[in-house]
Amino acid sequence: MADIAFVFHWPPSAMDSMGLEELARWREKARERNTPKKRGR
């Protein structure tokens, strides 16, 4: 949950009502947003 809060600037209370599947989806979105894109040559 910390990575979701960090990337989207959400307080932990914003995630209290989310189920495990929804948290997993948001966690993946946070990972995608926070992962640097590789530059092609």
GILINFEN-V107730 format. One record per pair of residues at least 24 apart in sequence whose C-alpha atoms are under 8 Angstrom apart, sorted by the first residue. I is the first residue (numbers start at 1). J is the second residue. D is the distance in whole Angstrom. If there is no record, write none. Layout:
# GILINFEN-V107730
I | J | D
I | J | D
This chain:
# GILINFEN-V107730
1 | 27 | 7
3 | 27 | 7
3 | 30 | 7
3 | 31 | 8
4 | 30 | 6
7 | 33 | 8
7 | 34 | 7
